[in-house]
Amino acid sequence: MIKKSVTMSDIAKVMNVSTVTVSKALGDRDGVSDELRERIKQKATEMGYRMHSGGRGAHDGLSYNIGIVVARHFIGDASSFYWVVYRHIIELLQTQNFYGMLEVVNDADSGMGEIPNSVLDKKVDGLIVLGQFADSYVERLMSFGLPTVFLDFYGSREDVESVLSDNFYGAYMLTSHLVANGHRKIGFLGSISSTSSIQDRYLGYYKALLENRIPLRQDWIISDRSNESDIFPEFTLPADMPTAFVCNCDETAYKLVNQLKAAGYSIPDDVSVVGYDNHIYSTISMPRITTIDVNSRVMSAEAVDIILHKIRDGSYKRGRTLVTGKLVRRESVKNLNEI
């Protein structure tokens, strides 16, 4: 069990002084005698208190830094969704005179990831966590009591705000688009147990099948990645092929298109393919891939707005914020109704 971090309030109680006095002493500000200042600093050291970085925050107890935490496997690709979101967050924080500190965590999925030094050393006022982490790691991170926002995933905790693409509805729209084009043999490509986003996209796909009385075939639910979230170079495709695949992301859709073409299939004449995210993969594919455009700037703006509200007001709550995407129709879907 992780030891609770020492706060100024803890020191104030032991020293029988106010938290303001402790803040002044540790920040080397006027209003505290030299003798008391030294006693407070000595007690803070004995109790294991970690000092904030200096500068502007000495006046209000803030560092004006926000930690942006992401697992390494999510940013292996320089054009990945999380790099785009990170750039948006940095730009938005700058307009509010805050700074973003990127913290890349190794081995997060195993729950053994190291807590970032910026958290341990109290150099950040809050955290924006990008992408799925193991529950055990989230619990460790949350134990430090910092205002936190999850971006692009959510967990079972009720005390953490999250900002999400409306994955359920987006995949529902994609699958309904295929059905409207005459498809009834529709597979899903994505590792359902990997992230909450993929799970929600699968459920949106399943809802569209249920509404149209299309049976769910387990042999058409195909994994696309390892437990470390590395997307497979190729996928295990069924002998009895569906006429269309809903892919959980554009990278998977792009790889599927290339694998099918290498196997002699024509896209979309033989198999239609749709993706998700409106990533660069959807536009470099031949043919270009129908997808859901996720508004990464709006998601980033919501996350920044929430974290700054939480820093200024510890009781602030927003809950889950859903950002609806937009269906982008391209050339990867065949209309079977015209046959």
N, C-alpha and C positions, 0 to 999 in steps of 0.2 A: 504494500500500500504506500502511495506517495505521500510524503510529509507535506502538510499544508504550508504554502508559502507565507512568510511573515509579512504583515502589513504595518503601515505607520500607526494604525489604530492599536495593534497589538503592543507596539513599543510604548505608545502613550499610556496604556493601562498599567504596564509594568512600572513606568517612570512616574505615574500619577500626575501627568501633565496632559494638555490638550493635543489633539492630532495636529492642529495648526502649529503649535509650538514645535512638535517633532518635524513637521514639514519645513519650517523655517530653519531649524538646526541642521537638518540633513542637506538643505539647499543652500546653506551658508548665507542666509538672508538676515537682515537686521531684525531686532526685536527679541533676541535671545542672548543672554550673557555668555561670554566665552567659556566659563566654567560649566554651565549647563549644556552648552552646545557639545563640548567634548564628552560629557557624561552620556548624552543621548547617542552620540556617534559610537561610543564604546559599547553601549548596550545593544545598539543595532547590529554591530559586528558580532557580538556574543550570541545574539538570537538568530543570526544567519540571514539578516535582511540584505537584499540585493538592491543597490542604488540604481535609480533611473539615470540615464545619460543627462548631461547638463544642457544649458542653453535656454531657449525660450520657455521650455516646459517647467523651469524652476519656479515660475511665477504662478502657475496654475496646476502643477502636479502632472502635466501631460508631457509626453515625449514627442508628440505629433508624428509618430510612426505607426503604421498599420502593418502587421505581419500578414503576408499572403502565402499560405501553406499549400503545397501541392506535392503529390507523390511523383517520384522521378519517372515512372513508366508512362505518366500522362503527358510528358513534355519531350519525349524522345524525338518527335517530329517537330521541326522548327515552325511548321505552318499549322500545328495542331490547334484545336478549338481553345485549349487552355492558354496558349501563348497569346491568342487574339484577345481573350478575356483579360489576361494580365495587363496587356498594353492599354486596354480601355480603362481598367481600374487605376493604373498609374496616372493616366491623363486626368481622370476625374478627381483623384485625390489632390493632385497639384492645384486644381482650381480652388480647393478648400484649404490650401496651405498645409496639407499633410503629405507625408512621404510613404511610399510602399516599399517594404522590405521582403523580397522574395526568399522563401525558405523551402528548399527542395529536400524532401524526406525520402530516405532509402528504406526498402523493405517494409513499407507501410502496411501492405496487405497481410503480413504475418503478425502484425500487432506489436512488432519489436522495434519500430522506428524510433529514432532518438528525438527527444523533445528539442525544438530549435533553441539555440542559445539566446535569441532575441526574447523568447518567452522566459527562459530561466533567469536571464539578467534584467528582466523588467524593462526592456528597451522598446516595447510596443504597448500601445493603449488598447488594441483590439486585434482580432484575427478574422481574416476572410479565408475560409478553407475551400479550396478548389477540388472538386471531384471526390469520389468515394474513398473512404478509409475504413479499416477494420474497426469494429465497435470498441475493441479494447484500446486501440490507439486514441480514438475520439474521447473515451473516458479519461485517459491520462492527460490529454490536451485540455479538456474542460476542467480538470481538477485545479488548474491555476487561476480560475475565477475571472478570466478576461472576457469582455464582451466579444461574442463570436457570431459569425454568420456563415452558414453553409451555402456554397454556390454550386449548383448542378447535382446536388444529392441531398438526401434527408435521412434521418434515422428515427428511432422510436422515442427519443427524448422530446419532451414538450417545452423545454426551456430554451431551445435554440431556434433562432430564426433561420429560414432557408429561402433561397431564390432558385426557382426551377423553370426550365422550359416545360411547357405543358406536354410532356412526352406521351401521356396517355391519349390525349386528343389528337396530337400530331400523327401518331401511328394509326389511329382510328381513321383519320382523313386519308392517309396514304392507302390503307387497305380498302376503304370505301371507294376510292378513285379506281382501284383495280377492278373491284366488283362492278362499278358503273361501266367499265370498259369490257365487260363480259367475262371476266376471270372468276372461276370458282375453284380452281385447283391452285391454292396459294400457300407457299411455304414461308417460314420465318427464319432468318439467319441472324443468330445472336446468342451469346452465352447468358442465359437468363439469370444464373446465380452470380454473375460477375458484379453488376452494379444496379442500384435502384432505378437508374435511368433506363437501362435495358429491360428491366422487369416491367416498368410502366409502359414502355413501347410494345412489349409483348402483349400486355393486357389490353392495350388499345387495339392491336391487331385481332386479338381473340374476340373482343366485343363486336367488331365489324363482322367477323365470321358468324357469331351467334345471331346477330340481327338478321343476317341473310340466310340463316339455316344452312350454313356450310359446315360440314363436320370438321373437327380438328384432328389432323393426322399427326401422331407423334413422330413418324419417320420424316416428316417435313419440318420439324423443329430442329435446327442444326446449330451446333456450337461454332463460334467463330474465333475464340481466343482462349488462352491459357488462364490459369488462376492469377497470373501476374499481369493480366490484361494485355499481353502481347498478342496481336492478331495473327492467326495462323497464315502461313504463305499460301496454303490451299485448304479447301474445305471438303469434307466427306459428303458427297452428294448422293441422293437416293437413286436406286435403279429406275424407279417409276417417278419421272420428273414432273413437278408441277408446271403450270404455264406461267407462273410469276413468283417472285420472291420479294418479301418485305425485308430489307436489311436494316439492322439497328443503327448503322452509321454509313456515311459515304465512302469511307476507306474500305469497309467490308464490301460494299456494293461495287466499288471499282475493281477490287480483287476478284470478286465473283464474275463480273463481266469478262475480265481477261481470262479467267479459268474456263469459263463456258466457251468462249471463242476459240481457245486453244484445243478444246475437246470437239470442235466442229459445229457448235451451236451458233445460230445467228441471233443477235440481240437487236430488236425485240421480236423478230419474226417467230423464233422458236420459244424463247423465254423472255418475259418482261422482268425488269429489275427496278426497284425503287430504293432510295437511300434515306439518310436523315442528316441534317445539320447545314446543308448548302455549303459544304466544305469545298476546297479547291479540287478535290478528287472528283466531285460531281461534274465539273466543267472540263477537265482534261480527259475524261473518259470518252471513248468512241463506241456507241453514241453517248451524248451527254445524258446525265441521269436525273430523272424526276426525283424530287426530294422535298424536305421541309426546311424552310429558311428559319433558323433560330436567331432571334435578334439579340446577339451577344452584347451590343452596346446598352440596350435597355436592361438586360440582366445585370450587367456590371453597374449601371447607374443605380439600380434598386439596391444592390448589395452595399455600395458605398453610402447611399442615403441611410440605410438601416444601421450600419456600423457606427456612423457618426452620431446618429440619434442615440444609440445605446451608450456611447462614450459620454455624451453630455447628460444623459438621463438614465441612470442605472435601472429604473423600473420600466423602461420603454419596451413594448412588445409589438411585434408585427405578425408573427406566425409565419405561415408559408405564403410566399408570393409566387404566383404562376404567371409566366410570360408566354402568350400564345404565339405560335409560329405561323408561317404562311406556306401553302402548297405551291411549289414551283414546278410547273409542267414542262418536261423536256421530251427527248426523243426515245426514251428507253421503255416506253409502254405501248404495246400494240392493242388496238381496239378490236377485240374479237367479235363485236357486234356487227362489224362491217364485212365479216367473212360470209 
